[in-house]
Amino acid sequence: MFDKIGLPKNLLWGYIGLAIFMIGDGVEQAWIAIWLVDKGLSVAQASYLITAYGVTVTLAAWVTGVLVQTLGPRKVMLYGLITFVIGSIGFIGVGLKTMHMAWMLPFYAIRGIGYPLFAYSFLIWINYSTPVERRSTAVGWFWFTFSLGLSVIGPFFSSLALPVMGEIHVLWVGMVFVVVGSVLGIWVNRDVVPASEIHPFSAAELIKGITILQRPVIAMGLVVKSVNGIAQYGLATFLPLYLISFGYSKTEWLHMWSAMFLVAIFANLFFGFFGDKFGWRTTIMWVGGFGYAAVLILVWAVPQLLGHNFYVMALVLCLCGITMAGYVPLSALFPLLAPDSKGAAMSVLNLGAGLGAFIAPAITALFYSSLGAGGVLGIYAGLYVLSGVLTPFLKTPEELDARVAMTDKAA
């Protein structure tokens, strides 16, 4: 049964553990900033807190690949658990009791280290333990379980638990979810990474996460991955304001946004399978790049043409969720771009995921007041076209060598 749906049986408990871990990490996603302001923090202080969390998430994601290549995924996932627990105890038990930024900011930042070390280590584990011909589907299952916990079940659990338990207790329960998921993903999951994939730890291996960017194919891959998340992180910064001006309510916006991510988690599975059958780069280029660009134009045009039409706008945002999933095969392709330094390559992939979260709001901040929603969506669409143009150039060393050999033979 598992083979039919492309779910690696040897990593089943890892997938289950990942979903449960991300439930615990996602319980506060939709309400923490608003609640902190209600508790007395200024909007600026709450923003600083979230920004510090984002910085540590990005840095941890960047170094994860190299750490896994030198220490093994199980050990790095354990470090993710430890940092999450330390950060949570300090943030919930001390920071939120005192409401002093001197306690809250560093512990929340430490908490942010946890999920990249855990989740992205498991993503690399999948790449190490899954045959190439089924890797895109296996990665699709990763993003399915990751998003299911973080963006669907976590917020849904909070919506049920907050009125009964209150915010502090929900955060503590979230830590329990994280511990249970970690036990399943680290210890109940008995798969063993091939010894050939693990190298002795050294400063040189760590520096590879930076120096590998000198390779043009890796640098282009970083651009493509950075573009991948721009709309996901950017639309939330201005689209509600744009839609409200056409008569949409905040409730309608939240329902459409939730529907987008619900569609996206199933699209992750589909395009993982689709990529294995019809080509990884083909899927990334046409669905993720050019497809997403076209849908973003619709996001601007539909309110202009139809005004307030909830069902059509919800359909367009669901198309965003579908085209977002077109980038799923990129996680399978990236380590093959540098087979001699898979960990460093995956570190760059994770860095791109973090950069998207910074680039998106920066574009909004710089251009929304002068160009409006249409201008920002046009910039986003242009970046997705750029990623589509760059994708065919993401060739593996074997493909590049074969091309050179064919050229020499023709000559």
N, C-alpha and C positions, 0 to 999 in steps of 0.2 A: 504493500500500500504506500509506504513512504517513497519508494522509488518512483511510483507512478506520479506522485505530486511534486517530485523533485526535492523533498525534504531529507537531508542526510540523516539517516537513522543513527549513525555513530555520534552525532552532535545534538540529538533530540533534547536532552536535558539542558544543554547549553542554551538552546532557543527558549525553552520554558523559563529557565532562570533569567534570561535577558528580559523577557516580557514582564516578569514579576519585579525585577530590579527597576525597570523603567516606570512601572506604576508608582513605586515609592519615590522615584526622582521627579515624577510629574504631578504629584498631588497638589503642589502649590503654584504650578505654572500660570494658571489663569487668574489668581487672586492675590498673590503675595504683595505686589507693588501697591495695589489699591488699599489693602488692609494695613500696610505699614504707614501709609499716609493718614489713614483714619486713626492710627495709634499715636500720631503726633509727629512723625517725620515729615519734613518738607518734601515736595516733589523732587527737588534737586538731590536731596539725601537718598531717597529711594532709587533715583536714577544712578547715583554713584554706586550704590550697593549692587544693582543689577549689572552695571558695567564691569565692576570688579569680578563678579561671577563670570561674565562673558570672557574677560581676559584670561582667567585661569582655565576656563573650558578650552579656549583656543590653544593656549600653550601646552596644556596636557594632551590635547588631541595631536598636536604637532610631534611631540616626543614619543607618543605611544608606539608608533611603528618601529622605531629603533630600539626601544626598550624591549618590545616583544621579540625582536630578532636576536637580542643578546641574553635576555633573561627567561624567555618563554612566556606564552600567554597566561598560563595559570598563575604564575607569580605576579605578573603585572595586574591581573584582575583582582588578586588579593590586596595589592597596594591601593587599588581603586576603592575597595570595600573599606579599608582602614581609614583612608583620607575622608571618605564620605561620613563615616561614623564619628571621627574626631570633629570634623566641621559641623556636623549636626548637633552633637552634644554641646559644643561651644556656642553655636548660634541659637539653638532653641533654649538650652538650659541656662545660659548666661546672658547672651546678647539680647534676646527678647524679654528677659526679665528686667534688665536694666534700661533697655532701649537706648544704649550708648553706642554710637557709631564706632568708637574705639574697640569695642568687642564684636559688634555685629559684622563689620566689614571684613576683617581678616578671617573670621571663622566661616562666613558665607563664601568667601573666596576659596578657602580650603575645601569646603563642601563641593565647589564646582570642579575640583580636580577629579572627583570620584567617578562620575559616570563616563567621561572619555576613556579613562584607564580601563574601566570594566568593559564597556560596550565595544569600543574600537579594537581592544585586544581580541575580543571574541570574533569580530569581523575578520581580523587577520588570521585567526585560528581557522576560520572557514576557508579562507584562501589557501592555507597550508594543507588542509585535510580533504579537500573536495577535488575530484578530477576536473580538468579544464573544461571538458565538454558539458559539464553540469554546474559549472561554477556560478554563472549568471543567475540561474534559478535559485541556487543556494543563497546567494547574496540577496535575491528578492525576498526570500523568507526572513533573512536578517532584518531588512528594512520593514517588513510586515510586522514582526514581533516587536521591534524597536518602537515603531510608531503606534502600534496597538496599545502598548503600555504607557508611553509618554503622552500621546496626544488624544487618546480615546478613553481608555479605562481609568487612567490617573485622574483627569479632570472630572469624569463622570462619578468616580468614587467620592471626590471632594464635594460634588454637588449634593450627594446623598448624606455624607458624613458631617459636613460643616454645621448644619442646623442642630445636629444631635450632639456632637462632640466638641465643637469649637475648634478654632484654628490651631492652637498649640497642640492639642491632642491628635489632630489630623497629621501634623508634622511628625510627631513621635511614631504614629502608626506607619507613616511613610518610611521611616527608618527601619521598622520591622520588615516591611515588604522588601527593602533593599537587602537586609541580612538573609532572608529566606531565599531570595533570588540568587544571591551570591553563593550560598551553600549548594544550591542545585547546579549553578553554572560552573563552579570551581571544583567541587569535590564529587558530587553525584555524577557529573559529566566525566566519563572515564576515557574519552578519546585521548590519544597520545600524538603530539606533533612529531613528525619525522625529525630525527636528531640532526640531519643534514641542514635543516632550516635554522638551527640555533647556532650562533657564533659567540665566541668569548667577548665579554663586555670590554670596551676600550673607549677612550676619548675619541679615537678616529671613527669608530662606528657611530658615536653620537653626533659627531660633526657632519657625517654623511647626510643627515637630515637637512643640512643647509647646502653643502657643496653639490649635492645631486641636482640642485636647481640650475647648475651650469649646463646641464644637458638640455638642449632645446625641446626635446619631446616631453620632458618632465615639466619644464616651464610652461609649455602650452597646455599640458594637462592640468596644471595648477589654475590657469585662467579658466578652463572649462569647468572645473569643479567649483571655483569661486562663483561663477555665474549661476551654477546649478541652484543655489539656495537664495539668490537675490530676491526673487518675487515672493518666495515663502516668507522671508523675514521683512521685506519691504512693504508689501501690500497692507499689512496691519498698521503701518505707521501713518497712512493717509487715506486709504480706500474707504474706511467708515465715514470720514468727513465728506468725501466726494459723493457717496451714495445717500447720505442723510440730506444733502442738498437737493436730491431728487425725490425726497419723500420716504426713503427707507427708514425704518426704525432700528434702534440698537438691537432689539430682539431679533429682527429679521436678519441683520448682519451676523449676529452670533450663530444663528441657525445655518446660514449659508456657509460660514467659515467652518463650522463643525462638519457639514456635509462634504466640503472639499477634502478634508483630511480623512473622513471615513472612506470616500471613494479612493483616495490616494493609497491607503494601505492595501486595498485589493488590487489596485493597478500595479503596485510594486511587485506583487506575485506574478501578475500577467506578463509584465514586460521583462521580468527575469527570465521566464520561460520563452517569451518571444525573442529576446536577445540571443539565447542559446540556439534557437532554430533559424533565425533570419539574419544574425550578425549583430555583434555588440555595437560597433561604430555606426551601423545603419540605424539602429534604434536610438542611440544617443543623438545623432545628427538630426534625423527627421522628426522624431517625436519630441525629444527634449529641447533641441535647439530651435529649429524652424517652426515646429508645432507650437511650442510654448510662446514664441514671439507672436504668432498669429492670434493665439488666444488672448494675449495681453492687449492687443488692439481691440478685440471684442469687448474686453472689460471696460475700456473707455467708451466704445461706440454704442453699446446697448442702451445705457441710460440716456445718451444723447438722442437716440432714435426712438426709443420706446418709453422713456421716462421711468415711472415706477412700475416695474413688472417683476414681481418676486420670483416667479417660476423660471422665467427666461434667464434672469440674472443668476439664480441658483445653478441653473444648467451650465452657464458660462464658467462659474467658479468651480464647478465639478470638473469641467474640462481642464482647468488649471491643475487640479489634483491628478488628473490622468496624465497630462503632459509632463508634470513634475516627475512622475515615475519613470519617464523615458531615460533618465540618467542612471537608473539602477545598474546597468551593465558596466558603468564606469568603475565601480568598486571592484569588479572582477578583472577589468582590463588593466588597471593601473599597475599592479605588481608585475605584470608581464612586460611593462615598458622598461623595467630595470631588473631583470631576473637575477643579476648579481648582487642587488641591494634592495630586496623586496621590502624589508622593514623601512628603509629610508623612503622608498617610493610611497608606501602607505602613510608615512608621516606627512608627506607633502599632500596626499589626498585629504587627510584629516585637517591639515592647515587650511586647505581650500574651503572646507566646510565651515571653519571658523571665520575665515575672511568674508564669506558671503554675509554673515550676520553683522559685520561691521560696515561693509560697502553699501548695503541696501539702505539703512537709515541715513547714512552720510549723503547719498544721492538725494533722498527726500529733503534733508535739511538744506542742501545747497540749492535745489532747483524748484521745490514745490511752490514757494512764494512767488517766484518770477514766471515759471512756466505752467503751473497748475498740474492737476492730475494727469491731463493728457500729455504734457511734456515729460513728466516723470515716467509714465508708462511707455512713452516712446523711447526714452533712454534705456529702460529695462529691456524692451523688445529688441533694440539694437544690439545690446550685449548678448542676448540669446542667439541672435543671428550670427554674431561673432563666434560664439561657442560652436554653432553648427558648422561654420566655415573651418574652424580649427580642428574639429574632430577627425576628419579623414587623415590628418597628418599624425595622429597618435599611433604610430607604427611600432611594433615590437622589433628588437634587434634582428630576429630571424627574418622578419618580413623585409627589413631594410637590406639585409645581406642578400636575400633572394632577388630583390630588385636590382641591386648592383650586379649580381651574377647574370641576370637576364640582359642587363645593359651591355655588359662585357661580351656576352655571347652574341648579341646583335651586332656589336661593333666588329 
